[in-house]
Amino acid sequence: MVERFSTTYNSYGSIDELIPIDKKLLKKAEEILEHAYSVYSGFSVGAAALLDNGEIIAANNQENIAFPSSMCAERVLFYFCKANFPNCIIEKVAITVKAVEKIINEPISPCGGCRQVMFEYERNQEKSIKVFLKGEVGKVYELSSVEDLLPLAFKTDVLKRY
């Protein structure tokens, strides 16, 4: 038997086509990526989250010469939100990128580790998180849920929570 996964998403020609709150969220992600510590890869990532209390929180990637010690913008953002706003729901997240070597004109999606972290937060809050993805210029993708980024997410009720 052959089965197929598919994801649907909205594609916009530019940030200007978004509604004002979504545009504001992406602009915040663009602003914060300018302060990313990406001196080794030259690849800066900015992420911003809209919380259910109306606040927009932003974070960027933080590299380290000991590469495994580096942290992606998405995880920095989600961990900060949970640590500082433990009772808030993340409603939307916007992620954008910029590279030293060339202009990125297509949306870039989070790495697998970040997708899994984002998925667990979505699952724990029992409410979908809308995701916006954008390169340095050009198109914006809008996905209805983090699960659209990771259709075979690691999820099980076999593991206990203590």
N, C-alpha and C positions, 0 to 999 in steps of 0.2 A: 504494500500500500504506500502510495506517495501522498504526503500531506505538505501543505505550503503555509508559510508565514507571510503575512503582508502587513505593512504599516501604512496608514493614511496620514497625511499631514497637509497643512495649508502652506503654500509657497507665495511669498510676497516679493515683488521686484526690488523693493527697498524698504528701509525702516519708515519712510514717509507714509507708507500705506497702512501702518498700524494705528490702532486707536490710541489716544493720548497716554493712558496709563501704561500700555505696553511699550510705547515709544520711550517714555520716561524710564522704564525699567531697563531697556536696552542701552539707553544713553548712560545710565549709571554703571552698567557693566563696561561700557567703552571707556568711561572716565577712570575706573579703578584699574583697568588693565595697563594703563600708562604708568602705574606704580608697582607693577609686578617685579619680583626679583627673579629675572630670567637670564642672568648673565652667562649661563653655560649653554643653554639651548637656543637662545635668541627667539624663543616662542612664548609670547605673553598671552595669558588667558585672564579674562575678567568675567565674573559671575555676579549676578544680583538676584535677590529674592524679594518678592512681595509677600509680606506676612498678612494674616487675616486682621491684624490690628492697624493695617494701613502703612506700616513702616516698610521702607526699602532698605535692605541690608546688602552690602557688597563685599567681595573679597577677590583676591588674585592669587596666581600661583607663586609659590615660594620655593626656589631651588637651593640646593646645597651641594658643595663639591663632593660630598658623599651622597651620590645620586639617590640611593634608596631613602635618604632622609628628606628628600624633597616632597612637596605636597601640592597637589593639583588645586586649582581655584575652587572647583566644585566641592571638594571635601572640606577645604578651609571654610567655605561658606556654610555648608550644611552643619558642620560641627559647631561653628560659632552660633548659628541660629538656635540649635538645641541647647547649648550651654547658657546662652543669654536670654532666650525667649522660650523656655521649656514648654509653655502652655499654648504657644501660638502654632497655627497651621501655616505651612508654606503653600501659598496659592499658585504662584507662578515663579519661574526661574528663567533668567536670560543669560546666555553664555556667548561670548564673542572672543575673537582671537586676532593676534597681530604678530607678524614675524619680521625679523631683521632682514632676511635674505630676499624675500619677495612679497608682493601683495597677495593676500589670500582673498579671493573673490567668490568663494563658495562657503557655505556654512560647514563648520567642523563639529563633529559630535564628541561628547565626552569619552574618555577611555573606559575600558571595561570595569576597572575597579571603581571609578566614580559612578558609573551606571548602577552598579550593585548597591553602593552606599545610598544613592539617591532613591533607588527602588525601595530599600528597606525603610527609609524615612516616609516615603509615600504610603507604603503598606501599613506602617505603624500608626500613621495619622488617619488612616481609613478614608482618605480623600485624595483624588488625583491631583497631581501637580502639573500644570501646563508648562511646557518647555519651549523656549524660543532659542534658536541657534542662528548665528550670523558670523560670517567671515569679517575681514577688515572692511570690505565694501560689498555691495551687491545684495543678493537675495537674503531673505529671512525665512526660516522654516518655523512653523508653529505646530507642535505636537500636543495632543490632548492629555498625555500622561507620560510619566517616566517609563512606564512599562512598554510603551511604544518603542523605546530605545533598546529595550532588553526583553524581548518576548519570552525567552527561556531563562528568566532570572532564577537564581538559586533561592528557592522558597520551600520550606518544609515545616510541618508541625511536629516532626520527630525530635528535633533538638529542643531541649528544655531551656527555659529562662529562669534564672535564679535571682 
